[in-house]
C-alpha cells in the first residue's frame, strides 16, 4: 500500500480490523483493476501539462 509512514500507521490498522474500507479507483475505460495498463499521459508543453486520454467517473455508491 502506498503512502508515507504516518499515513500507513493511521490507515492500515482500521482496514486490517475490518473497520474501514481501503480502495483505489482506475478511471480509464476498459482497464479494470490493471493500473499498469493506463494509457492516459501527461506531457509538459510550454510550462503546462497537457493530458491525453479518456476518463470515466468512479464511485463507491453501492457500498
PDB file of N, CA, C and O in Angstrom:
ATOM      1  N   UNK A   1       0.842  -1.162   0.000  1.00  0.00           N
ATOM      2  CA  UNK A   1       0.000   0.000   0.000  1.00  0.00           C
ATOM      3  C   UNK A   1       0.887   1.225   0.000  1.00  0.00           C
ATOM      4  O   UNK A   1       1.889   1.269   0.713  1.00  0.00           O
ATOM      5  N   UNK A   2       0.526   2.222  -0.797  1.00  0.00           N
ATOM      6  CA  UNK A   2       1.295   3.461  -0.871  1.00  0.00           C
ATOM      7  C   UNK A   2       1.044   4.358   0.322  1.00  0.00           C
ATOM      8  O   UNK A   2       0.179   4.084   1.154  1.00  0.00           O
ATOM      9  N   UNK A   3       1.802   5.419   0.395  1.00  0.00           N
ATOM     10  CA  UNK A   3       1.656   6.389   1.464  1.00  0.00           C
ATOM     11  C   UNK A   3       2.906   6.450   2.319  1.00  0.00           C
ATOM     12  O   UNK A   3       3.748   5.553   2.295  1.00  0.00           O
ATOM     13  N   UNK A   4       3.002   7.537   3.077  1.00  0.00           N
ATOM     14  CA  UNK A   4       4.153   7.661   3.971  1.00  0.00           C
ATOM     15  C   UNK A   4       3.895   6.883   5.259  1.00  0.00           C
ATOM     16  O   UNK A   4       2.808   6.339   5.454  1.00  0.00           O
ATOM     17  N   UNK A   5       4.888   6.833   6.130  1.00  0.00           N
ATOM     18  CA  UNK A   5       4.786   6.030   7.357  1.00  0.00           C
ATOM     19  C   UNK A   5       3.619   6.478   8.233  1.00  0.00           C
ATOM     20  O   UNK A   5       2.908   5.638   8.785  1.00  0.00           O
ATOM     21  N   UNK A   6       3.412   7.779   8.367  1.00  0.00           N
ATOM     22  CA  UNK A   6       2.317   8.282   9.200  1.00  0.00           C
ATOM     23  C   UNK A   6       0.953   7.875   8.636  1.00  0.00           C
ATOM     24  O   UNK A   6       0.063   7.482   9.391  1.00  0.00           O
ATOM     25  N   UNK A   7       0.788   7.967   7.319  1.00  0.00           N
ATOM     26  CA  UNK A   7      -0.475   7.559   6.693  1.00  0.00           C
ATOM     27  C   UNK A   7      -0.733   6.071   6.897  1.00  0.00           C
ATOM     28  O   UNK A   7      -1.860   5.671   7.187  1.00  0.00           O
ATOM     29  N   UNK A   8       0.294   5.258   6.747  1.00  0.00           N
ATOM     30  CA  UNK A   8       0.142   3.817   6.948  1.00  0.00           C
ATOM     31  C   UNK A   8      -0.209   3.494   8.394  1.00  0.00           C
ATOM     32  O   UNK A   8      -1.066   2.649   8.654  1.00  0.00           O
ATOM     33  N   UNK A   9       0.455   4.169   9.340  1.00  0.00           N
ATOM     34  CA  UNK A   9       0.190   3.951  10.760  1.00  0.00           C
ATOM     35  C   UNK A   9      -1.256   4.321  11.103  1.00  0.00           C
ATOM     36  O   UNK A   9      -1.887   3.663  11.930  1.00  0.00           O
ATOM     37  N   UNK A  10      -1.767   5.352  10.482  1.00  0.00           N
ATOM     38  CA  UNK A  10      -3.127   5.814  10.758  1.00  0.00           C
ATOM     39  C   UNK A  10      -4.181   4.967  10.047  1.00  0.00           C
ATOM     40  O   UNK A  10      -5.213   4.646  10.637  1.00  0.00           O
ATOM     41  N   UNK A  11      -3.939   4.607   8.809  1.00  0.00           N
ATOM     42  CA  UNK A  11      -4.978   3.988   7.971  1.00  0.00           C
ATOM     43  C   UNK A  11      -5.004   2.461   7.985  1.00  0.00           C
ATOM     44  O   UNK A  11      -6.084   1.871   7.946  1.00  0.00           O
ATOM     45  N   UNK A  12      -3.862   1.818   8.038  1.00  0.00           N
ATOM     46  CA  UNK A  12      -3.837   0.360   7.902  1.00  0.00           C
ATOM     47  C   UNK A  12      -4.486  -0.411   9.047  1.00  0.00           C
ATOM     48  O   UNK A  12      -5.200  -1.375   8.772  1.00  0.00           O
ATOM     49  N   UNK A  13      -4.283  -0.047  10.320  1.00  0.00           N
ATOM     50  CA  UNK A  13      -4.923  -0.833  11.386  1.00  0.00           C
ATOM     51  C   UNK A  13      -6.449  -0.917  11.272  1.00  0.00           C
ATOM     52  O   UNK A  13      -6.983  -2.018  11.404  1.00  0.00           O
ATOM     53  N   UNK A  14      -7.189   0.185  11.033  1.00  0.00           N
ATOM     54  CA  UNK A  14      -8.644   0.051  10.891  1.00  0.00           C
ATOM     55  C   UNK A  14      -9.043  -0.801   9.683  1.00  0.00           C
ATOM     56  O   UNK A  14     -10.048  -1.511   9.734  1.00  0.00           O
ATOM     57  N   UNK A  15      -8.277  -0.738   8.613  1.00  0.00           N
ATOM     58  CA  UNK A  15      -8.570  -1.569   7.441  1.00  0.00           C
ATOM     59  C   UNK A  15      -8.370  -3.038   7.800  1.00  0.00           C
ATOM     60  O   UNK A  15      -9.203  -3.880   7.464  1.00  0.00           O
ATOM     61  N   UNK A  16      -7.261  -3.350   8.485  1.00  0.00           N
ATOM     62  CA  UNK A  16      -6.967  -4.734   8.874  1.00  0.00           C
ATOM     63  C   UNK A  16      -8.015  -5.292   9.837  1.00  0.00           C
ATOM     64  O   UNK A  16      -8.298  -6.490   9.816  1.00  0.00           O
ATOM     65  N   UNK A  17      -8.592  -4.435  10.680  1.00  0.00           N
ATOM     66  CA  UNK A  17      -9.623  -4.876  11.622  1.00  0.00           C
ATOM     67  C   UNK A  17     -11.013  -4.946  10.987  1.00  0.00           C
ATOM     68  O   UNK A  17     -11.969  -5.361  11.642  1.00  0.00           O
ATOM     69  N   UNK A  18     -11.132  -4.549   9.736  1.00  0.00           N
ATOM     70  CA  UNK A  18     -12.429  -4.562   9.064  1.00  0.00           C
ATOM     71  C   UNK A  18     -13.315  -3.394   9.446  1.00  0.00           C
ATOM     72  O   UNK A  18     -14.523  -3.436   9.216  1.00  0.00           O
ATOM     73  N   UNK A  19     -12.740  -2.361  10.021  1.00  0.00           N
ATOM     74  CA  UNK A  19     -13.496  -1.186  10.448  1.00  0.00           C
ATOM     75  C   UNK A  19     -13.509  -0.080   9.400  1.00  0.00           C
ATOM     76  O   UNK A  19     -14.271   0.879   9.523  1.00  0.00           O
ATOM     77  N   UNK A  20     -12.683  -0.202   8.381  1.00  0.00           N
ATOM     78  CA  UNK A  20     -12.589   0.805   7.325  1.00  0.00           C
ATOM     79  C   UNK A  20     -12.398   0.096   5.993  1.00  0.00           C
ATOM     80  O   UNK A  20     -12.005  -1.070   5.950  1.00  0.00           O
ATOM     81  N   UNK A  21     -12.673   0.793   4.932  1.00  0.00           N
ATOM     82  CA  UNK A  21     -12.549   0.252   3.586  1.00  0.00           C
ATOM     83  C   UNK A  21     -11.385   0.923   2.878  1.00  0.00           C
ATOM     84  O   UNK A  21     -11.318   2.150   2.817  1.00  0.00           O
ATOM     85  N   UNK A  22     -10.480   0.138   2.352  1.00  0.00           N
ATOM     86  CA  UNK A  22      -9.395   0.667   1.545  1.00  0.00           C
ATOM     87  C   UNK A  22      -9.681   0.364   0.081  1.00  0.00           C
ATOM     88  O   UNK A  22     -10.115  -0.738  -0.255  1.00  0.00           O
ATOM     89  N   UNK A  23      -9.444   1.325  -0.777  1.00  0.00           N
ATOM     90  CA  UNK A  23      -9.719   1.107  -2.201  1.00  0.00           C
ATOM     91  C   UNK A  23      -8.882   2.043  -3.057  1.00  0.00           C
ATOM     92  O   UNK A  23      -8.267   2.984  -2.556  1.00  0.00           O
ATOM     93  N   UNK A  24      -8.869   1.776  -4.332  1.00  0.00           N
ATOM     94  CA  UNK A  24      -8.308   2.709  -5.299  1.00  0.00           C
ATOM     95  C   UNK A  24      -9.189   2.633  -6.528  1.00  0.00           C
ATOM     96  O   UNK A  24      -9.819   1.609  -6.791  1.00  0.00           O
ATOM     97  N   UNK A  25      -9.228   3.700  -7.264  1.00  0.00           N
ATOM     98  CA  UNK A  25     -10.068   3.720  -8.456  1.00  0.00           C
ATOM     99  C   UNK A  25      -9.248   4.000  -9.698  1.00  0.00           C
ATOM    100  O   UNK A  25      -8.423   4.914  -9.717  1.00  0.00           O
ATOM    101  N   UNK A  26      -9.474   3.221 -10.720  1.00  0.00           N
ATOM    102  CA  UNK A  26      -8.844   3.438 -12.012  1.00  0.00           C
ATOM    103  C   UNK A  26      -9.928   4.002 -12.914  1.00  0.00           C
ATOM    104  O   UNK A  26     -10.927   3.335 -13.183  1.00  0.00           O
ATOM    105  N   UNK A  27      -9.737   5.218 -13.376  1.00  0.00           N
ATOM    106  CA  UNK A  27     -10.813   5.925 -14.068  1.00  0.00           C
ATOM    107  C   UNK A  27     -10.701   5.899 -15.589  1.00  0.00           C
ATOM    108  O   UNK A  27     -11.293   6.741 -16.264  1.00  0.00           O
ATOM    109  N   UNK A  28      -9.963   4.961 -16.126  1.00  0.00           N
ATOM    110  CA  UNK A  28      -9.828   4.862 -17.577  1.00  0.00           C
ATOM    111  C   UNK A  28     -10.655   3.679 -18.073  1.00  0.00           C
ATOM    112  O   UNK A  28     -10.498   2.567 -17.569  1.00  0.00           O
ATOM    113  N   UNK A  29     -11.532   3.898 -19.052  1.00  0.00           N
ATOM    114  CA  UNK A  29     -12.395   2.811 -19.533  1.00  0.00           C
ATOM    115  C   UNK A  29     -11.598   1.617 -20.057  1.00  0.00           C
ATOM    116  O   UNK A  29     -10.562   1.785 -20.699  1.00  0.00           O
ATOM    117  N   UNK A  30     -12.093   0.415 -19.778  1.00  0.00           N
ATOM    118  CA  UNK A  30     -11.509  -0.799 -20.326  1.00  0.00           C
ATOM    119  C   UNK A  30     -10.278  -1.314 -19.601  1.00  0.00           C
ATOM    120  O   UNK A  30      -9.692  -2.305 -20.040  1.00  0.00           O
ATOM    121  N   UNK A  31      -9.863  -0.688 -18.518  1.00  0.00           N
ATOM    122  CA  UNK A  31      -8.642  -1.080 -17.822  1.00  0.00           C
ATOM    123  C   UNK A  31      -8.916  -2.088 -16.714  1.00  0.00           C
ATOM    124  O   UNK A  31      -8.050  -2.899 -16.388  1.00  0.00           O
ATOM    125  N   UNK A  32     -10.104  -2.047 -16.135  1.00  0.00           N
ATOM    126  CA  UNK A  32     -10.395  -2.909 -14.993  1.00  0.00           C
ATOM    127  C   UNK A  32      -9.564  -2.482 -13.805  1.00  0.00           C
ATOM    128  O   UNK A  32      -9.519  -1.296 -13.478  1.00  0.00           O
ATOM    129  N   UNK A  33      -8.904  -3.427 -13.151  1.00  0.00           N
ATOM    130  CA  UNK A  33      -8.077  -3.089 -11.988  1.00  0.00           C
ATOM    131  C   UNK A  33      -6.586  -3.075 -12.314  1.00  0.00           C
ATOM    132  O   UNK A  33      -5.757  -3.032 -11.405  1.00  0.00           O
ATOM    133  N   UNK A  34      -6.236  -3.112 -13.596  1.00  0.00           N
ATOM    134  CA  UNK A  34      -4.834  -3.149 -14.017  1.00  0.00           C
ATOM    135  C   UNK A  34      -4.294  -1.729 -14.197  1.00  0.00           C
ATOM    136  O   UNK A  34      -4.292  -1.199 -15.308  1.00  0.00           O
ATOM    137  N   UNK A  35      -3.838  -1.118 -13.104  1.00  0.00           N
ATOM    138  CA  UNK A  35      -3.345   0.259 -13.162  1.00  0.00           C
ATOM    139  C   UNK A  35      -2.143   0.402 -14.097  1.00  0.00           C
ATOM    140  O   UNK A  35      -1.911   1.488 -14.627  1.00  0.00           O
ATOM    141  N   UNK A  36      -1.382  -0.659 -14.309  1.00  0.00           N
ATOM    142  CA  UNK A  36      -0.222  -0.595 -15.204  1.00  0.00           C
ATOM    143  C   UNK A  36      -0.636  -0.459 -16.665  1.00  0.00           C
ATOM    144  O   UNK A  36       0.188  -0.109 -17.510  1.00  0.00           O
ATOM    145  N   UNK A  37      -1.898  -0.729 -16.970  1.00  0.00           N
ATOM    146  CA  UNK A  37      -2.366  -0.657 -18.355  1.00  0.00           C
ATOM    147  C   UNK A  37      -2.905   0.721 -18.735  1.00  0.00           C
ATOM    148  O   UNK A  37      -3.378   0.907 -19.856  1.00  0.00           O
ATOM    149  N   UNK A  38      -2.842   1.684 -17.824  1.00  0.00           N
ATOM    150  CA  UNK A  38      -3.335   3.028 -18.133  1.00  0.00           C
ATOM    151  C   UNK A  38      -2.617   3.603 -19.347  1.00  0.00           C
ATOM    152  O   UNK A  38      -1.403   3.454 -19.488  1.00  0.00           O
ATOM    153  N   UNK A  39      -3.365   4.253 -20.212  1.00  0.00           N
ATOM    154  CA  UNK A  39      -2.780   4.863 -21.406  1.00  0.00           C
ATOM    155  C   UNK A  39      -2.757   6.386 -21.333  1.00  0.00           C
ATOM    156  O   UNK A  39      -2.062   7.030 -22.119  1.00  0.00           O
ATOM    157  N   UNK A  40      -3.504   6.968 -20.405  1.00  0.00           N
ATOM    158  CA  UNK A  40      -3.528   8.418 -20.269  1.00  0.00           C
ATOM    159  C   UNK A  40      -2.140   8.914 -19.885  1.00  0.00           C
ATOM    160  O   UNK A  40      -1.481   8.337 -19.020  1.00  0.00           O
ATOM    161  N   UNK A  41      -1.709   9.973 -20.525  1.00  0.00           N
ATOM    162  CA  UNK A  41      -0.386  10.532 -20.271  1.00  0.00           C
ATOM    163  C   UNK A  41      -0.484  12.035 -20.034  1.00  0.00           C
ATOM    164  O   UNK A  41      -1.394  12.696 -20.534  1.00  0.00           O
ATOM    165  N   UNK A  42       0.455  12.559 -19.273  1.00  0.00           N
ATOM    166  CA  UNK A  42       0.609  13.999 -19.070  1.00  0.00           C
ATOM    167  C   UNK A  42       1.960  14.384 -19.660  1.00  0.00           C
ATOM    168  O   UNK A  42       2.991  13.823 -19.289  1.00  0.00           O
ATOM    169  N   UNK A  43       1.947  15.346 -20.582  1.00  0.00           N
ATOM    170  CA  UNK A  43       3.166  15.779 -21.260  1.00  0.00           C
ATOM    171  C   UNK A  43       3.359  17.267 -20.999  1.00  0.00           C
ATOM    172  O   UNK A  43       2.430  18.056 -21.174  1.00  0.00           O
ATOM    173  N   UNK A  44       4.555  17.652 -20.583  1.00  0.00           N
ATOM    174  CA  UNK A  44       4.857  19.055 -20.329  1.00  0.00           C
ATOM    175  C   UNK A  44       5.094  19.769 -21.655  1.00  0.00           C
ATOM    176  O   UNK A  44       6.001  19.420 -22.411  1.00  0.00           O
ATOM    177  N   UNK A  45       4.259  20.779 -21.924  1.00  0.00           N
ATOM    178  CA  UNK A  45       4.392  21.579 -23.142  1.00  0.00           C
ATOM    179  C   UNK A  45       4.281  23.051 -22.769  1.00  0.00           C
ATOM    180  O   UNK A  45       3.256  23.478 -22.237  1.00  0.00           O
ATOM    181  N   UNK A  46       5.309  23.820 -23.039  1.00  0.00           N
ATOM    182  CA  UNK A  46       5.293  25.261 -22.761  1.00  0.00           C
ATOM    183  C   UNK A  46       4.921  25.567 -21.311  1.00  0.00           C
ATOM    184  O   UNK A  46       4.058  26.407 -21.059  1.00  0.00           O
ATOM    185  N   UNK A  47       5.554  24.902 -20.374  1.00  0.00           N
ATOM    186  CA  UNK A  47       5.327  25.105 -18.933  1.00  0.00           C
ATOM    187  C   UNK A  47       3.939  24.713 -18.459  1.00  0.00           C
ATOM    188  O   UNK A  47       3.534  25.124 -17.371  1.00  0.00           O
ATOM    189  N   UNK A  48       3.197  23.937 -19.230  1.00  0.00           N
ATOM    190  CA  UNK A  48       1.883  23.431 -18.830  1.00  0.00           C
ATOM    191  C   UNK A  48       1.815  21.947 -19.148  1.00  0.00           C
ATOM    192  O   UNK A  48       2.406  21.485 -20.124  1.00  0.00           O
ATOM    193  N   UNK A  49       1.097  21.204 -18.323  1.00  0.00           N
ATOM    194  CA  UNK A  49       0.899  19.789 -18.602  1.00  0.00           C
ATOM    195  C   UNK A  49      -0.346  19.609 -19.455  1.00  0.00           C
ATOM    196  O   UNK A  49      -1.406  20.152 -19.144  1.00  0.00           O
ATOM    197  N   UNK A  50      -0.212  18.852 -20.521  1.00  0.00           N
ATOM    198  CA  UNK A  50      -1.323  18.527 -21.408  1.00  0.00           C
ATOM    199  C   UNK A  50      -1.653  17.049 -21.200  1.00  0.00           C
ATOM    200  O   UNK A  50      -0.791  16.184 -21.355  1.00  0.00           O
ATOM    201  N   UNK A  51      -2.904  16.772 -20.848  1.00  0.00           N
ATOM    202  CA  UNK A  51      -3.352  15.397 -20.634  1.00  0.00           C
ATOM    203  C   UNK A  51      -3.923  14.836 -21.918  1.00  0.00           C
ATOM    204  O   UNK A  51      -4.636  15.526 -22.646  1.00  0.00           O
ATOM    205  N   UNK A  52      -3.606  13.576 -22.195  1.00  0.00           N
ATOM    206  CA  UNK A  52      -4.115  12.906 -23.379  1.00  0.00           C
ATOM    207  C   UNK A  52      -4.640  11.550 -22.931  1.00  0.00           C
ATOM    208  O   UNK A  52      -3.868  10.691 -22.504  1.00  0.00           O
ATOM    209  N   UNK A  53      -5.941  11.358 -23.027  1.00  0.00           N
ATOM    210  CA  UNK A  53      -6.513  10.086 -22.620  1.00  0.00           C
ATOM    211  C   UNK A  53      -8.001  10.199 -22.388  1.00  0.00           C
ATOM    212  O   UNK A  53      -8.609  11.235 -22.662  1.00  0.00           O
ATOM    213  N   UNK A  54      -8.583   9.133 -21.885  1.00  0.00           N
ATOM    214  CA  UNK A  54     -10.020   9.080 -21.618  1.00  0.00           C
ATOM    215  C   UNK A  54     -10.242   8.789 -20.141  1.00  0.00           C
ATOM    216  O   UNK A  54      -9.466   8.069 -19.514  1.00  0.00           O
ATOM    217  N   UNK A  55     -11.298   9.350 -19.601  1.00  0.00           N
ATOM    218  CA  UNK A  55     -11.630   9.141 -18.195  1.00  0.00           C
ATOM    219  C   UNK A  55     -13.109   8.824 -18.064  1.00  0.00           C
ATOM    220  O   UNK A  55     -13.909   9.150 -18.942  1.00  0.00           O
ATOM    221  N   UNK A  56     -13.462   8.183 -16.954  1.00  0.00           N
ATOM    222  CA  UNK A  56     -14.863   7.968 -16.600  1.00  0.00           C
ATOM    223  C   UNK A  56     -14.974   8.185 -15.100  1.00  0.00           C
ATOM    224  O   UNK A  56     -13.980   8.112 -14.377  1.00  0.00           O
ATOM    225  N   UNK A  57     -16.169   8.446 -14.644  1.00  0.00           N
ATOM    226  CA  UNK A  57     -16.365   8.691 -13.216  1.00  0.00           C
ATOM    227  C   UNK A  57     -16.345   7.386 -12.440  1.00  0.00           C
ATOM    228  O   UNK A  57     -16.813   6.356 -12.924  1.00  0.00           O
ATOM    229  N   UNK A  58     -15.801   7.436 -11.242  1.00  0.00           N
ATOM    230  CA  UNK A  58     -15.756   6.303 -10.321  1.00  0.00           C
ATOM    231  C   UNK A  58     -16.504   6.683  -9.056  1.00  0.00           C
ATOM    232  O   UNK A  58     -16.520   7.850  -8.666  1.00  0.00           O
ATOM    233  N   UNK A  59     -17.121   5.705  -8.418  1.00  0.00           N
ATOM    234  CA  UNK A  59     -17.755   5.969  -7.124  1.00  0.00           C
ATOM    235  C   UNK A  59     -17.861   4.680  -6.327  1.00  0.00           C
ATOM    236  O   UNK A  59     -17.681   3.585  -6.859  1.00  0.00           O
ATOM    237  N   UNK A  60     -18.151   4.828  -5.064  1.00  0.00           N
ATOM    238  CA  UNK A  60     -18.429   3.694  -4.189  1.00  0.00           C
ATOM    239  C   UNK A  60     -19.889   3.750  -3.774  1.00  0.00           C
ATOM    240  O   UNK A  60     -20.229   3.389  -2.647  1.00  0.00           O
ATOM    241  N   UNK A  61     -20.747   4.195  -4.666  1.00  0.00           N
ATOM    242  CA  UNK A  61     -22.159   4.406  -4.347  1.00  0.00           C
ATOM    243  C   UNK A  61     -22.844   3.130  -3.866  1.00  0.00           C
ATOM    244  O   UNK A  61     -23.781   3.205  -3.071  1.00  0.00           O
ATOM    245  N   UNK A  62     -22.403   1.970  -4.326  1.00  0.00           N
ATOM    246  CA  UNK A  62     -23.048   0.711  -3.944  1.00  0.00           C
ATOM    247  C   UNK A  62     -22.613   0.208  -2.570  1.00  0.00           C
ATOM    248  O   UNK A  62     -23.226  -0.720  -2.044  1.00  0.00           O
ATOM    249  N   UNK A  63     -21.582   0.788  -1.979  1.00  0.00           N
ATOM    250  CA  UNK A  63     -21.081   0.313  -0.682  1.00  0.00           C
ATOM    251  C   UNK A  63     -21.853   0.962   0.440  1.00  0.00           C
ATOM    252  O   UNK A  63     -21.583   0.694   1.611  1.00  0.00           O
TER     253      UNK A  63
END
